Amino acid sequence: ANAPATTTRQTTGTGGTQDRPDPHFRNCKEATAAGYGPYYKDRHEEYHYYNDVDKDGVACDPQDLK
C-alpha cells in the first residue's frame, strides 16, 4: 500500500510559506523541479525518502542535485 502524502511547509516565491502535501517523488531532482524540498534530517519525515548525497543532514539541497 502507498504511504499517505504528508504536509510540508514550503517557501513560496513571494517570501511566504504554505502547507502543501508532498506527493513523494521518485528522486530529489523531480521533487525540487516541482518546488519541494530541501528536507532536513529530524525536521522533515520526507528526508528519509530521498538520498542525502553529501550526508550533511539535508536531502534535496542544491549540492545533492549535482
Secondary structure as UniProt FT lines:
FT   STRAND          6..11
FT   TURN            13..14
FT   STRAND          17..22
FT   HELIX           28..33
FT   TURN            34..35
FT   STRAND          39..40
FT   TURN            41..43
FT   HELIX           45..49
FT   TURN            53..54
FT   STRAND          58..59
FT   HELIX           62..65
//
